[in-house]
Amino acid sequence: MFQRTSFVDQIYINTISFSSFLQIGDSNMINGFSRALAVHRETEFYYSNEGNFSEYTVFSQPIPITPVQEPFTYQTFNHHPIIKVGKIDIVGISSSSLLHVGNSKHISMEARVKHIRQLLPRENEQNHKQKHKLK
């Protein structure tokens, strides 16, 4: 793991929510995971049996991660192994996200959201035009 020292004079975060975090200091492994159902309805109504993630394949499908097939070599030299930041100002950290100040060896982050729109039935456009012509 890279050995750098991080200095941050000031951090201001308004909101941290939904499986998100602020990590100050080194870490070996970070795993972030979040899932959400976002239902938009034209009428306010709640069914008590809603929210079963297993009903939606988006939450169970494997995420395709294509391995790097190309060989590469690199060399790192940190002449001054210090990262210096004056101020970090963040409005919000949400949905399996993080602000990390320090070194990390392994990081895995995943957020899955199913958006559902439930709209009221609309009049047939033809019927709509006929009604307005008769008036």
C-alpha positions as CSV (number, residue, x, y, z in Angstrom):
1,M,0.0,0.0,0.0
2,F,1.2,3.5,-0.8
3,Q,2.6,5.3,2.2
4,R,1.6,8.9,2.0
5,T,0.6,11.3,4.8
6,S,-2.6,13.3,4.2
7,F,-3.1,16.7,5.8
8,V,-6.5,18.4,5.6
9,D,-6.9,21.7,7.4
10,Q,-10.7,21.8,7.4
11,I,-13.6,19.5,6.3
12,Y,-17.2,20.7,6.2
13,I,-19.9,18.2,5.2
14,N,-23.6,19.2,5.4
15,T,-25.1,15.6,5.1
16,I,-23.9,12.0,5.1
17,S,-26.6,9.5,4.5
18,F,-27.7,6.1,3.1
19,S,-24.8,3.7,3.7
20,S,-22.2,6.5,3.2
21,F,-19.3,7.5,5.5
22,L,-16.3,9.7,6.2
23,Q,-13.1,7.8,6.7
24,I,-10.2,9.6,8.2
25,G,-7.0,7.5,8.4
26,D,-5.7,4.5,6.6
27,S,-7.8,1.5,5.8
28,N,-7.1,-2.0,4.5
29,M,-10.6,-2.7,3.0
30,I,-13.7,-0.6,2.3
31,N,-16.9,-2.1,1.1
32,G,-19.9,0.2,0.4
33,F,-23.3,-1.2,-0.6
34,S,-26.6,0.5,-1.0
35,R,-29.9,-0.4,-2.7
36,A,-33.1,1.6,-3.1
37,L,-36.5,1.5,-4.7
38,A,-37.5,4.9,-5.9
39,V,-41.3,5.0,-6.6
40,H,-42.9,8.1,-8.2
41,R,-46.7,8.2,-8.1
42,E,-49.1,10.8,-9.2
43,T,-51.3,9.9,-6.2
44,E,-50.2,9.4,-2.7
45,F,-50.8,5.8,-1.9
46,Y,-48.7,3.1,-0.1
47,Y,-49.2,-0.6,-0.3
48,S,-48.0,-2.3,2.8
49,N,-46.3,-5.2,0.9
50,E,-44.0,-3.0,-1.2
51,G,-40.3,-3.0,-1.0
52,N,-39.3,-6.6,-1.8
53,F,-35.9,-6.3,-3.5
54,S,-36.0,-9.9,-4.7
55,E,-38.9,-9.1,-7.1
56,Y,-36.5,-6.9,-9.2
57,T,-33.7,-8.5,-11.1
58,V,-31.6,-5.3,-11.0
59,F,-30.7,-6.2,-7.4
60,S,-29.6,-9.8,-8.1
61,Q,-27.9,-9.5,-11.5
62,P,-24.1,-9.8,-11.3
63,I,-22.2,-6.7,-12.1
64,P,-20.0,-7.3,-15.1
65,I,-16.4,-6.4,-14.2
66,T,-14.1,-6.7,-17.2
67,P,-10.6,-7.6,-16.1
68,V,-7.7,-5.7,-17.5
69,Q,-6.1,-8.0,-20.1
70,E,-3.3,-5.7,-21.2
71,P,0.1,-6.1,-19.5
72,F,1.5,-2.9,-18.0
73,T,4.3,-1.9,-15.7
74,Y,4.7,1.2,-13.6
75,Q,7.0,2.6,-11.0
76,T,6.1,5.1,-8.4
77,F,8.4,7.5,-6.6
78,N,6.9,9.9,-4.1
79,H,9.6,12.6,-3.8
80,H,7.4,14.3,-1.2
81,P,5.0,11.7,0.1
82,I,2.6,14.3,1.5
83,I,-0.9,15.3,0.3
84,K,-1.9,18.7,1.6
85,V,-5.4,20.1,1.2
86,G,-6.6,23.4,2.7
87,K,-10.4,22.9,2.8
88,I,-13.0,20.3,1.7
89,D,-16.5,21.6,1.5
90,I,-19.2,19.0,0.5
91,V,-23.0,19.5,0.3
92,G,-23.8,15.8,0.6
93,I,-22.4,12.2,0.5
94,S,-25.1,9.7,-0.2
95,S,-26.0,6.2,-1.5
96,S,-22.9,4.0,-0.8
97,S,-20.4,6.8,-1.2
98,L,-17.5,8.0,0.9
99,L,-15.0,10.7,1.6
100,H,-11.7,9.0,2.5
101,V,-8.7,10.9,3.7
102,G,-5.8,8.4,3.9
103,N,-4.4,5.3,2.3
104,S,-6.5,2.4,1.1
105,K,-5.6,-1.1,-0.1
106,H,-8.9,-2.4,-1.4
107,I,-12.1,-0.4,-2.2
108,S,-15.4,-1.9,-3.5
109,M,-18.5,0.3,-3.9
110,E,-21.9,-0.6,-5.2
111,A,-25.2,1.2,-5.4
112,R,-28.3,-0.2,-7.1
113,V,-31.5,1.8,-7.6
114,K,-34.7,0.8,-9.3
115,H,-36.8,3.8,-10.5
116,I,-40.5,3.1,-10.9
117,R,-43.0,5.6,-12.3
118,Q,-46.7,4.9,-11.7
119,L,-48.8,7.4,-13.7
120,L,-52.6,7.7,-13.8
121,P,-54.2,6.4,-17.0
122,R,-54.4,9.0,-19.7
123,E,-57.3,9.7,-22.1
124,N,-56.8,8.5,-25.6
125,E,-55.4,11.4,-27.6
126,Q,-58.1,11.0,-30.2
127,N,-60.9,11.2,-27.6
128,H,-59.3,14.3,-26.2
129,K,-59.3,16.1,-29.5
130,Q,-62.9,15.2,-30.3
131,K,-64.1,16.5,-26.9
132,H,-62.4,19.9,-27.5
133,K,-63.8,20.2,-31.1
134,L,-67.4,19.8,-29.8
135,K,-67.2,22.6,-27.3
